[in-house]
Amino acid sequence: MFHQSGGCCDGSAPMCFEVGELMLNETDIKLGEIHGCDFYMSRDQFEYWKHTHLTLDVVPGRGASFSLEIPMGVRFIIKSRLLQPNEV
């Protein structure tokens, strides 16, 4: 599963976890799926990002400290753009 971090230690990085490793609650919402993996974000953070199109990308490098990407030698990043009027 993926969760878009809202800040603190890892900035606002998308993080990857084994299902059940990150405890979700009523403040997390599911945005969709990426290759069969659920993608979540906190409801408060979604309020800021609800007018954007998000793309999850992977690049070589060191990932976030709690994410599964570290042993893979990659880093997940979010690319965003404002939604066009026909996408709202």
Buried (B, 14 or more C-beta within 10 A) or exposed (E): BBBBBBEEEBEBBBBBBEEEEBEBEEEBEEBEEBEEEBBBBBEEBBEEBEEEEBEBEBEEEEBBEBBBBBEEEBBBBBEEEEEEEEEE
